[in-house]
């Protein structure tokens, strides 16, 4: 028996079966020329009424394909319009497409490759409108691999067909090479014809599964084709069993599961899956609740512990996975998930289903949580590390995060914010295109690995925050596909969750209506699920300014005070806090301050983007207040509490180091574009970032001076190498350690959570003063490119201590000017603190060697020599003065300055790493030269790549 799984919705008692495509010859082989006729009113009708040019996006399914979605020999890219792909209009909504001189030649099919099907998606010139099957699947034309006697049930062309009693079903049989054709319904011969086509109209009398069989006869030879259709009974009205909710409901009986689908206004629903062999069966016909909103069925005799793939078939035409599925199978993307990422991944039911399917599993073993009574860091003391799993490690798995967790614990962060990890379209994504909210994306590994990561983070005192995308979802989400306007490629007007059109600019995908009770129910289920099932510590809500029904297309107006948006967010937060009262609620909002202050005072935190200001400061530009980052202060915003999650970098902002190297300012020999100096400026920024009271966030690898541009690829969201070799760079690891020390200060000492602090950061000479009963803090920094002076405005006289050097200063004049070299900063505390690792700030231009007091100038031979990848150069100066060490090639061209600053008497060492330069150096001989006021020396070294 042949079963064909493409869906059809029968609306009337007299059913006119029209096909999306017809073709001649019907039993086409790969050697034939084929004429295809496309009816734009059929299938999803996405091109119905369209009057512009229509193109075929087309390829073939061959013996080399791994699935029915694995197209081969596609004739042109999705957005490429070529004459060979253009359809010819023959009537309103009717088009022809010719495949000539043969299927094999038209598609340039390789020798030895067998063509099984021709695949189509029809589209307009820009791809914004498409013609597909009714369930949005690809249109497939079967290719015959034999000639001679053939027969097929040509209409209905799509199965399963679902009727009601008294419906009529036109049946047509097409044959080739036959003397006669016979048609049986439930083993009863209903018609015989000697023509090559046979037509018959079946009238449904009783409910049940019906069997059609067509037989072509030539002498004693026969060929047959068969299919099954269903006549459904009236829907049973029954309210939900006690204790169940939308989605997949398990019970203590591991052989049963209750499925519930919210789908108001629909006519009937079946469940199909592995447990039905993907047939439509009477026992999976769903009940409807008395209010007409929900459909449910309890499945019995399920094998415990066995994963079951399944879908809902709604009104005979919409096949969707359960929106609450905790695991999905994706025919287009799962083939690229290797066993090393997700061991023993269940195979997609190829040939039995189309579109994404959900998975349930009764009798699962629960994850055994090891961490008990975990206490989250206070909101005002958070140091959040924003992380994209895909780009943080080459393996891009939850397990690889566990394996590298010591790197983050050593850095000292106390929270990790994961960019979206619930299922999203595709594999290679930032995750802001979600389609299944309850399923961890398999491209990062199994769900228990995610739980293990969170568990171990909690053991180490690290909170884990989930980046949640509830402004929008994509068209592949079941909630959109259930109520979809195919003609206009957008949610239908009666969609319970989505607006047909976005209410605000910048929206992508389908825009949620957050005033809808259906959306609110979904939001509350989503947040509760991740807080309880995975023990996430809170959420960063993406594009929260979009949670509004106040319509505008003006970006500036969009950010104005919106009480309805405040109401939506407060309602959501209240529900979330009802589940977990200390969970973090962080908004990516960027609305006017008069709205943000309300949300902050309510207990939410809000992203504070200071990327541009800190980058202007690090690059050395200060005109018109460009480098004024005082808005990072919650006090400057007029908020009642430290709710600004300030950041210098995020996933969405250009990297500070990249811009330092590309656009940094300079004066004389001081040049921010040089990597060592650029790293020094990052330390300066860090000193004026982590020390400001309030929660902070860093973007992954910024602590190593990550300098690969956000826009280094044509699509900024494309994968970026993590460049973990930076961790072996002496200069970069010093930056990491400076950040580590600043984070430790922030977390350890109450002064850095003070509410009594002042920022003076409007010019190139910047200052922070913090008052606290435990100690006072004064931080000064020179963000200019020339030497300058500033007063620390010490809050009291007496002894003060330079944190990074341990030097003590007896202050008698609180306002005395202090001279700072360009890029230099000093962090003074009124209490002596434990001394951090030394020489963290001096590495940029040579580390001083402790305990050495030279009596003369000296330039040592580098070691190792020859070298690869880097070498150390040691030198000595007997008296304070300016020191310059420069590297030249054999032609006398300057390669780089390693040192160019005033040095106290002492012996020093500096690293030379050619890989840190903005260009490639060839293997060969190079020279390095030291110059002071009274001494010059040159030595030779050899670089071997």
C-alpha positions in Angstrom: 0.0 0.0 0.0 1.3 3.4 -0.9 0.6 6.3 1.6 1.1 9.9 0.6 1.4 12.5 3.3 0.5 16.0 2.0 -2.5 17.7 3.6 -5.9 18.8 2.2 -8.8 20.7 3.8 -12.2 19.9 2.5 -14.6 22.8 3.1 -17.9 21.8 1.4 -20.1 18.8 1.0 -19.4 18.8 -2.8 -15.6 18.8 -2.9 -13.8 20.2 -5.9 -10.3 18.8 -5.9 -7.8 21.2 -7.5 -4.1 20.7 -7.5 -1.3 23.1 -6.9 0.4 21.7 -10.0 -0.5 19.4 -12.8 1.9 18.2 -15.4 2.3 16.3 -18.7 3.3 13.6 -19.3 1.8 12.3 -16.0 4.3 9.4 -15.8 7.3 11.6 -16.7 10.8 10.0 -16.6 14.1 11.9 -16.2 14.5 11.6 -20.0 11.2 13.4 -20.7 10.5 17.1 -21.4 7.8 18.1 -18.9 5.2 21.0 -18.9 4.1 22.0 -15.4 1.0 24.1 -14.8 0.8 26.1 -11.5 -2.5 27.1 -10.1 -1.8 30.1 -7.8 -5.2 29.8 -6.0 -4.3 26.4 -4.6 -2.1 25.2 -1.8 -1.2 28.1 0.5 -2.5 30.6 -2.2 0.3 32.9 -1.4 0.5 34.1 -5.0 -3.2 34.2 -5.7 -4.1 37.5 -7.4 -0.5 38.5 -7.9 0.1 40.1 -11.2 3.9 40.5 -11.3 6.4 38.0 -12.6 6.6 34.6 -11.0 9.7 32.5 -10.8 10.3 28.8 -9.9 12.8 28.1 -7.2 13.4 24.6 -8.3 15.8 21.6 -8.0 15.5 17.9 -7.8 15.5 15.2 -5.2 17.8 12.4 -6.3 19.4 9.2 -5.1 22.1 11.5 -3.6 19.6 13.4 -1.4 19.4 12.6 2.3 15.8 13.6 2.7 12.8 15.0 0.7 14.0 18.5 1.6 17.6 17.9 0.4 17.4 19.6 -3.0 20.1 19.0 -5.5 21.0 20.9 -8.7 19.0 24.0 -7.9 19.0 26.1 -11.0 19.4 29.5 -9.3 19.6 31.0 -5.8 16.5 32.2 -4.0 16.9 35.8 -4.9 18.4 35.2 -8.4 15.9 35.8 -11.2 17.0 34.1 -14.4 14.9 33.6 -17.6 15.0 29.8 -17.3 13.2 30.0 -13.9 10.4 32.4 -15.1 6.9 31.1 -15.5 4.6 32.0 -18.4 1.1 33.4 -17.5 -1.6 31.5 -19.5 -4.6 32.8 -17.6 -5.5 34.6 -14.4 -3.7 32.8 -11.5 -2.6 30.1 -14.0 1.0 29.7 -15.1 3.2 27.2 -17.1 6.8 26.2 -16.6 8.7 24.1 -19.1 11.4 21.6 -18.2 13.2 21.0 -21.5 14.8 19.2 -23.3 14.7 16.7 -20.4 14.7 16.7 -16.6 18.2 15.4 -16.6 19.6 18.1 -18.9 17.5 21.0 -17.5 18.9 20.3 -14.0 22.3 19.2 -15.1 22.0 16.0 -13.1 25.2 14.0 -12.8 25.6 10.6 -14.5 24.8 7.8 -12.2 22.4 9.9 -10.1 18.7 8.9 -10.2 16.1 11.7 -10.2 13.2 10.8 -7.8 11.3 14.1 -7.6 11.3 17.6 -9.0 10.9 20.2 -6.2 9.3 23.6 -6.5 8.6 26.7 -4.5 7.1 29.4 -6.7 7.8 33.1 -5.7 7.6 36.6 -6.8 10.7 38.5 -7.9 11.9 39.4 -4.4 10.7 36.2 -2.6 8.3 38.1 -0.4 5.3 36.0 -1.7 5.4 32.3 -2.3 3.3 29.5 -3.6 3.6 26.2 -1.7 1.5 23.3 -0.6 -1.3 24.2 1.9 0.9 23.2 4.8 3.8 25.4 3.5 5.8 22.4 2.4 7.7 22.2 -0.9 5.8 21.1 -4.0 7.1 17.8 -5.3 6.5 16.2 -8.7 7.2 12.5 -8.7 9.5 11.2 -11.5 8.9 7.7 -12.8 11.9 5.4 -12.9 10.2 2.9 -15.2 8.2 2.9 -18.4 5.4 0.7 -19.7 2.3 -0.2 -17.6 1.6 2.4 -14.9 -1.2 3.6 -12.8 -1.8 6.3 -10.2 -4.6 7.8 -8.2 -4.1 11.3 -9.7 -7.0 13.0 -7.8 -7.1 13.5 -4.9 -3.4 14.2 -5.3 -2.8 14.9 -1.6 -3.4 12.6 1.4 -4.7 12.1 4.0 -8.1 13.2 2.9 -10.6 13.8 5.7 -14.3 13.8 5.0 -17.6 14.1 6.9 -20.6 11.9 6.3 -22.4 12.9 3.1 -19.3 14.6 1.7 -18.5 13.7 -1.9 -15.0 12.9 -3.0 -14.1 13.0 -6.8 -11.6 10.3 -7.6 -9.6 10.2 -10.8 -7.2 7.4 -11.9 -4.6 7.9 -14.6 -3.0 5.0 -16.3 -0.5 4.3 -19.1 -0.1 1.2 -21.3 -3.3 -0.4 -20.0 -6.2 -2.2 -21.6 -8.5 -1.4 -18.6 -8.6 0.3 -15.2 -10.4 -0.9 -12.1 -11.3 1.2 -9.0 -12.0 -0.4 -5.6 -13.3 1.3 -2.5 -13.0 -0.9 0.7 -12.4 -3.9 -1.6 -15.7 -3.3 -3.5 -15.3 -2.7 -7.2 -17.0 0.6 -7.9 -16.0 1.3 -11.5 -14.2 -0.1 -14.6 -13.0 1.8 -17.7 -11.1 0.9 -20.8 -9.8 4.5 -21.2 -6.5 5.7 -19.8 -8.4 7.8 -17.2 -11.2 6.8 -14.8 -13.4 9.2 -12.9 -15.7 8.3 -9.9 -17.4 10.3 -7.2 -17.5 8.7 -3.8 -20.2 9.7 -1.2 -19.2 9.3 2.4 -21.9 7.2 4.2 -20.2 6.1 7.5 -17.3 7.2 9.6 -14.0 5.4 9.5 -10.9 4.7 7.5 -11.6 4.0 3.8 -9.3 2.3 1.3 -9.0 3.2 -2.4 -7.2 0.9 -4.8 -6.7 1.4 -8.5 -5.5 -1.4 -10.8 -4.3 -1.1 -14.4 -4.5 -4.3 -16.5 -2.6 -5.2 -19.7 -3.2 -8.8 -20.6 -2.1 -10.8 -17.6 0.1 -7.9 -16.2 -1.2 -5.6 -13.6 0.0 -2.5 -11.7 -1.7 -1.0 -8.6 -1.8 2.2 -6.6 -3.7 2.7 -3.3 -4.4 5.2 -0.6 -6.4 5.6 2.6 -8.8 8.4 3.4 -10.8 9.1 6.5 -14.5 9.9 7.2 -14.5 11.6 10.5 -17.3 11.5 13.1 -18.7 14.5 14.9 -16.3 16.1 17.4 -16.8 15.0 21.0 -17.2 18.0 23.4 -15.5 17.3 26.7 -13.8 19.6 29.1 -10.2 19.2 30.1 -9.2 16.5 32.6 -8.2 17.9 36.0 -4.6 19.2 36.3 -3.7 19.5 32.6 -2.6 22.6 30.7 -1.7 23.5 27.1 1.0 21.3 25.7 2.3 17.9 26.7 1.0 16.6 30.1 2.7 13.6 31.7 1.3 11.6 34.6 2.4 9.0 37.1 1.3 6.4 34.5 4.3 6.3 32.1 2.2 4.6 29.4 -0.2 7.6 29.0 0.2 11.3 28.0 -2.4 14.0 27.5 -2.0 16.5 24.7 -3.7 19.8 24.8 -3.8 22.4 21.9 -5.2 25.9 22.2 -6.8 26.5 18.8 -10.1 28.5 19.1 -12.2 28.5 16.0 -10.8 25.4 14.4 -13.1 22.6 13.3 -11.2 19.4 14.2 -7.8 18.1 15.1 -6.0 14.8 14.8 -2.7 13.7 16.4 -0.3 11.8 14.2 3.1 10.4 15.1 5.3 7.4 15.6 2.6 5.8 17.7 0.1 5.9 14.7 2.8 5.2 12.0 1.8 8.7 10.9 -1.7 7.6 9.9 -4.9 9.4 10.9 -6.5 7.1 13.4 -9.9 7.3 15.2 -8.2 7.0 18.6 -6.1 10.1 18.1 -9.1 12.3 17.1 -9.1 15.1 19.7 -11.9 16.3 21.9 -13.0 19.9 22.0 -13.7 21.8 25.2 -17.1 23.3 25.7 -15.8 26.9 25.2 -14.4 25.8 21.8 -10.9 27.0 22.6 -9.0 23.8 23.3 -8.5 20.4 21.9 -7.3 17.4 23.9 -6.7 13.7 23.8 -5.2 11.2 26.2 -2.9 8.7 24.4 -2.6 5.2 26.0 -0.3 2.3 25.6 2.8 4.5 25.0 6.1 2.8 25.5 7.8 4.4 28.6 11.1 6.1 28.0 10.8 6.0 24.2 10.9 9.3 22.3 7.8 9.8 20.2 7.7 12.2 17.3 4.3 13.7 16.6 2.3 16.5 15.1 -1.2 17.9 15.2 -3.2 17.9 11.9 -5.6 20.8 12.2 -8.6 21.1 9.9 -6.9 18.6 7.6 -4.5 21.2 6.2 -2.2 22.5 8.9 0.4 20.2 10.4 2.2 21.6 13.4 4.4 20.5 16.2 3.1 21.2 19.7 4.1 24.8 20.6 5.1 23.6 24.1 7.4 20.8 22.7 10.5 20.4 24.8 12.3 18.9 21.9 11.8 19.2 18.2 13.1 17.4 15.1 13.9 19.7 12.1 14.3 18.0 8.7 16.3 20.9 7.3 18.7 21.6 10.1 19.2 18.4 12.2 21.3 16.7 9.5 24.1 19.3 10.3 24.1 18.4 14.0 26.9 15.9 14.6 27.0 13.1 17.1 29.7 15.0 19.0 27.3 17.8 19.6 24.2 15.8 20.3 24.8 12.0 20.7 22.1 9.6 19.6 19.8 12.3 18.2 16.5 10.8 17.2 16.1 10.7 13.4 13.5 12.8 11.7 10.6 10.6 10.3 11.6 11.2 6.6 8.9 10.3 4.1 6.2 10.2 6.8 6.0 13.9 7.9 6.8 17.3 6.6 7.7 20.4 8.6 9.1 20.4 12.1 7.8 17.7 14.5 7.6 17.7 18.3 8.8 15.0 20.6 7.4 13.7 23.8 8.8 11.0 26.1 7.0 9.4 29.0 8.9 8.0 31.9 11.9 10.3 31.6 14.6 10.3 34.2 14.7 13.7 35.9 18.0 15.6 36.1 19.6 15.2 39.6 20.4 18.7 40.7 23.5 18.9 42.9 23.3 22.5 44.1 20.9 23.1 46.9 19.9 26.4 48.6 21.8 28.5 46.0 21.8 32.3 46.8 21.9 34.7 43.9 24.3 37.7 43.8 22.5 41.0 44.8 21.4 43.0 41.8 23.6 45.9 42.5 26.7 43.7 42.7 26.2 41.8 39.4 29.1 41.5 37.0 27.4 39.8 34.0 29.3 38.1 31.2 27.3 38.1 28.0 28.1 35.0 25.9 27.1 33.5 22.6 27.8 29.8 22.8 28.3 29.5 19.1 31.3 31.8 19.1 32.7 31.3 22.6 34.1 27.9 21.9 34.8 26.0 18.7 32.7 23.1 19.9 29.7 25.4 20.6 28.2 23.1 23.2 26.9 23.4 26.8 29.6 20.9 27.7 32.3 23.1 26.2 31.0 25.9 28.4 31.4 23.6 31.4 34.9 22.8 30.3 36.0 26.4 30.1 34.1 27.7 33.1 37.3 28.1 35.1 38.3 30.9 32.7 35.2 32.8 33.8 35.5 32.0 37.5 39.1 33.2 37.4 37.9 36.4 35.8 35.5 36.8 38.7 32.2 37.4 37.0 29.2 36.3 39.1 26.6 36.0 36.3 26.6 34.6 32.8 24.0 35.8 30.3 23.4 33.3 27.5 22.3 34.7 24.3 19.0 32.9 23.2 19.2 29.1 23.6 15.6 28.1 23.0 15.1 26.7 19.5 15.5 29.2 16.7 15.3 29.0 12.9 18.5 27.4 11.5 21.6 26.4 13.4 23.9 29.3 12.8 22.2 32.1 14.5 22.4 34.7 17.3 19.0 33.2 18.4 16.8 36.2 18.0 14.6 34.3 15.5 12.8 32.0 17.9 10.2 29.4 16.9 10.0 27.0 19.9 10.2 28.5 23.4 10.3 25.4 25.5 13.0 23.4 23.7 16.8 24.1 24.2 18.4 24.4 20.7 20.0 21.1 19.8 22.9 22.8 18.0 24.3 23.4 21.5 23.7 19.9 22.8 21.2 17.8 24.9 19.0 19.5 27.5 20.6 17.8 30.5 24.0 19.3 29.5 22.4 22.8 29.8 21.0 21.8 33.2 24.4 20.6 34.3 26.0 23.8 33.2 23.6 25.8 35.3 24.0 23.5 38.2 27.8 23.8 38.2 27.6 27.6 37.8 25.4 27.7 40.9 28.0 25.6 42.7 30.5 28.3 41.9 28.3 31.1 42.9 27.5 32.2 39.3 24.0 33.1 38.3 22.8 32.2 34.8 20.5 34.6 32.9 18.6 33.7 29.8 18.2 36.1 26.9 14.5 35.8 26.1 12.9 37.0 22.8 9.2 37.8 23.3 8.8 40.8 21.2 8.5 38.6 18.1 8.8 35.1 16.7 9.2 33.7 13.3 6.7 32.5 10.8 7.7 28.9 11.4 6.3 28.9 14.9 3.2 26.8 15.2 1.3 29.8 16.8 1.8 31.7 13.5 1.1 28.8 11.2 -2.2 28.0 12.9 -3.7 31.4 11.9 -1.8 32.5 8.8 -2.7 34.9 6.0 -0.8 33.1 3.2 -1.8 35.6 0.5 0.0 38.4 2.4 2.6 36.2 4.2 1.7 37.5 7.6 -0.3 36.4 10.7 -4.1 36.4 10.0 -6.3 39.0 11.5 -7.8 36.3 13.9 -4.5 35.1 15.2 -4.8 35.0 19.0 -1.1 35.8 19.6 0.2 38.0 16.8 -0.6 41.4 15.3 -1.1 41.1 11.5 1.3 44.0 11.2 4.0 45.2 13.6 3.0 48.0 16.0 6.5 49.5 16.0 9.5 50.0 13.8 12.5 47.7 14.0 10.3 44.6 14.3 11.3 41.4 12.6 9.2 38.3 12.2 5.7 38.2 13.7 4.9 40.9 16.3 3.3 39.7 19.5 0.2 41.4 20.9 1.1 41.6 24.5 -2.4 42.8 25.5 -3.8 39.5 24.3 -4.7 37.0 27.0 -3.3 34.2 24.8 0.1 36.0 24.6 0.1 36.7 28.3 -0.6 33.0 29.0 2.3 32.0 26.8 4.7 34.5 28.3 3.9 33.4 31.8 4.3 29.7 30.9 7.6 30.5 29.2 9.1 32.3 32.1 7.9 29.9 34.7 9.2 26.9 32.7 12.8 28.2 32.5 12.8 29.3 36.1 11.6 26.0 37.5 12.7 23.3 35.0 16.2 24.7 34.3 16.6 27.0 37.4 17.7 30.0 35.4 18.1 33.0 37.6 16.3 35.5 35.4 15.9 36.9 32.0 17.2 39.7 29.8 14.1 40.5 27.6 15.1 41.4 24.1 13.5 44.5 22.5 11.2 45.1 25.4 10.3 48.5 24.0 8.3 46.6 21.5 5.9 45.2 24.1 3.3 47.7 23.1 0.1 48.0 21.1 0.6 51.7 20.6 1.2 52.0 16.9 4.0 54.1 15.5 6.4 54.1 12.6 8.5 56.9 14.0 11.5 55.6 15.9 11.8 58.8 18.0 8.1 58.6 19.0 8.4 54.9 19.8 10.5 55.7 22.8 8.1 58.2 24.3 6.4 57.4 27.6 3.9 54.7 27.1 1.7 53.7 30.1 0.2 50.7 28.3 3.7 49.3 27.8 4.6 49.9 31.4 1.4 48.0 32.4 2.4 45.1 30.2 5.9 44.8 31.6 4.7 45.2 35.2 2.1 42.5 34.7 4.8 40.2 33.3 7.2 40.9 36.1 4.6 40.3 38.7 3.8 36.9 37.3 7.4 36.0 37.1 8.2 37.2 40.6 5.2 35.2 41.8 7.1 32.1 40.7 10.6 33.3 41.9 10.6 36.5 43.9 14.3 37.2 43.5 14.6 36.4 39.7 16.3 39.1 37.7 14.2 41.0 35.2 16.5 42.9 32.7 15.1 44.9 29.9 16.7 45.9 26.6 14.5 49.0 26.5 16.2 52.2 25.5 13.0 54.3 25.9 12.8 57.9 27.3 14.1 58.2 30.8 10.7 59.2 32.2 9.5 55.7 31.3 12.7 53.8 32.3 12.7 55.4 35.7 9.3 53.9 36.4 10.4 50.4 35.4 13.6 50.7 37.4 11.8 51.9 40.5 9.4 49.0 40.1 12.4 46.5 40.5 13.4 45.8 37.0 16.9 46.4 35.6 17.6 48.0 32.2 20.4 47.8 29.8 22.6 50.9 29.7 24.5 51.2 26.4 27.6 53.3 26.9 29.6 51.7 24.0 30.0 54.9 22.0 31.0 57.0 25.0 33.6 54.6 26.4 34.9 54.0 22.9 35.4 57.7 22.2 37.2 57.9 25.5 39.4 54.9 24.8 40.2 56.3 21.3 41.1 59.7 22.8 38.3 61.9 21.4 36.4 64.3 23.6 34.8 67.0 21.5 31.3 68.0 22.5 31.1 65.5 25.4 31.6 62.5 23.1 33.5 60.6 25.9 31.1 61.6 28.7 29.8 58.3 30.1 28.1 59.7 33.1 24.8 58.3 32.0 26.0 54.9 33.2 25.2 56.2 36.7 21.7 55.5 38.0 22.0 58.6 40.2 22.5 60.7 37.1 19.4 59.3 35.6 17.4 60.1 38.7 16.5 56.5 39.6 15.9 55.3 43.1 18.2 52.3 42.9 21.1 51.0 40.9 19.2 49.3 38.1 21.3 50.4 35.1 23.1 47.3 33.7 25.9 49.4 32.2 28.1 48.0 29.5 31.0 49.1 27.2 30.4 46.3 24.7 27.5 43.9 23.9 26.8 41.5 21.1 25.3 44.3 19.2 28.1 46.9 19.5 31.4 47.4 17.7 34.4 46.1 19.6 36.4 48.8 21.5 39.8 47.3 20.6 38.9 47.2 16.9 38.1 50.9 16.9 41.1 51.7 19.0 43.3 50.0 16.4 41.5 51.5 13.4 40.7 55.0 14.6 42.7 55.7 17.8 44.0 59.2 18.3 47.8 60.0 18.5 50.2 62.7 19.5 53.9 62.4 18.6 55.0 58.9 19.4 51.9 58.1 21.5 49.6 56.2 19.2 46.5 54.4 20.3 46.3 52.5 17.0 49.3 50.4 18.2 48.0 47.2 19.8 50.0 47.6 23.1 48.7 51.1 23.6 45.2 50.1 22.6 45.2 47.4 25.2 46.4 50.0 27.8 43.4 52.2 26.9 41.2 49.2 27.6 42.6 49.0 31.1 41.9 52.7 31.5 38.3 52.2 30.4 37.9 49.3 32.8 39.1 51.4 35.7 36.3 53.9 35.0 33.7 51.2 34.3 33.8 48.4 37.0 34.3 50.8 39.9 31.1 52.8 39.3 28.4 51.4 41.6 25.7 49.4 40.0 25.4 46.2 37.9 27.8 45.8 35.0 28.0 43.6 31.9 31.0 42.7 29.7 30.8 41.1 26.2 32.7 37.8 25.7 36.5 38.1 25.2 36.5 41.9 25.6 38.7 41.1 28.6 41.4 39.9 26.1 41.0 42.9 23.9 39.0 41.0 21.2 39.6 43.1 18.0 37.7 41.3 15.3 35.1 43.7 13.9 31.5 43.0 14.4 31.1 43.8 10.7 34.1 41.7 9.5 31.5 39.5 7.7 28.8 40.7 5.3 26.3 39.6 7.9 27.3 40.8 11.4 25.5 37.8 12.9 27.8 35.4 11.0 30.1 33.2 13.1 33.3 34.8 14.5 36.4 32.9 15.6 37.0 33.1 19.4 40.7 33.6 18.9 41.6 31.8 22.1 45.3 32.2 21.2 44.9 35.7 22.6 45.0 34.0 26.0 48.7 33.1 25.4 49.6 36.8 24.6 51.4 38.3 27.6 50.0 41.8 26.9 46.4 40.6 26.5 46.5 38.4 29.6 47.6 41.5 31.5 44.3 43.2 30.4 42.4 40.1 31.6 44.1 40.4 35.0 43.4 44.1 35.3 39.7 43.4 34.6 39.9 40.5 37.2 41.3 42.9 39.8 38.7 45.5 39.1 35.9 42.9 39.3 37.3 41.6 42.6 37.3 45.2 44.0 33.7 45.7 42.9 32.5 42.4 44.4 34.5 42.5 47.6 34.4 46.0 49.0 31.1 47.7 50.0 32.4 51.1 48.9 31.8 50.0 45.3 28.1 49.6 46.1 27.9 53.0 47.8 25.0 55.4 46.9 27.3 58.4 47.6 29.5 58.8 44.6 30.2 61.5 42.0 31.4 61.3 38.4 33.4 64.1 36.7 33.9 62.6 33.3 32.9 65.3 30.8 36.4 66.1 29.6 39.6 64.1 28.8 40.8 64.3 32.4 38.2 62.2 34.3 37.6 61.5 38.0 35.4 59.3 40.2 34.9 60.0 43.9 33.2 57.4 46.1 32.3 57.9 49.8 31.6 55.1 52.1 31.9 54.4 55.8 34.4 51.6 55.1 36.7 53.7 52.9 36.7 56.4 50.4 37.8 56.0 46.8 39.3 58.5 44.3 40.0 57.5 40.7 41.7 59.8 38.2 42.6 59.1 34.6 44.1 60.8 31.6 42.0 59.9 28.5 44.0 62.3 26.4 46.9 61.6 24.1 49.2 64.2 25.9 50.5 64.5 29.4 48.1 66.5 31.6 47.1 67.2 35.2 44.0 66.7 37.3 43.1 67.0 41.0 41.9 63.8 42.7 39.7 65.9 45.0 40.6 63.5 47.9 37.7 63.4 50.3 40.0 63.6 53.3 43.6 64.4 54.2 45.9 61.7 55.5 47.2 58.5 53.9 45.8 57.2 50.6 47.0 54.1 48.7 47.4 53.5 45.0 45.7 50.1 44.6 47.7 48.7 41.7 51.2 49.8 42.9 50.8 49.8 46.6 52.4 53.3 46.8 51.1 55.4 49.7 50.5 59.1 49.6 50.2 61.4 52.6 47.6 63.9 51.4 47.8 67.4 52.9 46.3 69.2 50.0 43.2 67.5 48.8 43.0 69.5 45.6 46.7 69.4 44.5 47.2 68.7 40.8 48.6 65.3 39.8 50.3 64.8 36.5 49.4 61.8 34.5 50.9 60.5 31.3 48.5 59.8 28.4 46.5 56.7 29.2 47.6 56.6 32.8 45.2 56.1 35.7 45.4 55.8 39.4 42.9 54.2 41.8 43.4 55.5 45.3 41.7 54.1 48.4 41.7 55.6 51.9 42.2 52.1 53.4 45.2 49.9 52.5 44.0 46.9 50.5 45.8 43.7 49.7 48.3 44.3 46.9 47.3 42.7 43.5 49.8 41.1 41.2 52.4 43.6 40.3 53.3 45.2 36.9 49.8 44.7 35.5 49.7 48.3 34.2 53.3 48.5 33.0 53.2 45.6 30.6 52.2 47.8 27.7 55.7 49.1 27.3 57.8 46.7 29.3 57.5 45.1 32.7 59.9 46.2 35.4 62.1 43.4 36.9 61.8 43.6 40.6 65.0 43.8 42.8 67.3 45.0 40.0 69.1 48.4 40.3 71.3 48.8 37.2 74.3 51.1 37.2 74.4 51.6 33.4 72.3 51.4 30.2 72.1 48.0 28.6 70.2 46.3 25.8 70.3 42.5 26.0 70.0 40.0 23.2 66.4 38.8 22.8 65.4 35.4 23.9 64.5 33.0 22.4 66.3 33.8 19.1 65.4 32.7 16.5 61.8 33.0 17.7 58.2 32.0 16.9 55.7 33.2 17.9 57.2 35.8 20.3 60.4 36.8 22.0 61.4 38.8 25.1 63.7 41.8 25.0 65.4 43.0 28.3 66.9 46.4 28.8 68.2 48.5 31.7 68.2 52.3 32.5 70.2 53.7 35.4 68.2 57.0 35.8 64.6 58.2 35.1 64.1 59.4 31.5 62.4 58.7 28.2 63.0 55.3 26.6 62.1 54.3 23.1 62.6 50.8 21.7 61.8 50.4 18.0 61.8 47.3 15.7 63.0 47.7 12.0 63.2 45.4 9.1 66.4 44.8 7.1 65.6 47.7 4.8 65.4 50.1 7.7 61.6 50.4 7.6 60.0 50.8 11.1 57.9 47.9 12.1 56.6 49.0 15.4 57.5 50.9 18.6 57.7 48.5 21.6 58.4 51.2 24.2 58.0 54.9 24.1 57.5 56.5 27.5 59.3 57.8 30.6 60.8 55.0 32.7 62.2 55.1 36.3 65.6 53.6 36.9 65.5 49.8 36.7 65.7 46.8 34.5 62.7 45.9 32.3 61.5 43.3 29.8 59.1 43.7 26.9 57.5 41.1 24.6 57.6 41.3 20.8 54.8 39.3 19.1 54.5 39.9 15.3 51.0 38.4 15.4 49.7 41.3 17.4 50.5 43.7 14.5 48.0 44.8 12.0 50.0 43.2 9.2 51.8 40.0 8.5 55.6 39.9 9.0 57.7 37.6 6.8 60.3 35.3 8.2 63.7 36.9 8.3 66.1 39.2 10.1 64.9 42.2 12.1 66.6 44.8 14.2 65.6 46.4 17.5 67.0 49.7 18.8 66.9 51.4 22.1 67.1 55.2 22.3 67.4 57.4 25.4 68.7 60.9 25.9 72.3 59.7 26.2 72.3 56.0 24.9 71.6 54.2 21.7 72.1 50.5 20.9 70.9 48.1 18.2 70.7 44.3 18.1 69.7 41.7 15.5 67.0 39.0 15.9 65.5 36.4 13.6 61.8 35.6 13.2 60.9 32.1 11.8 57.3 31.5 10.9 
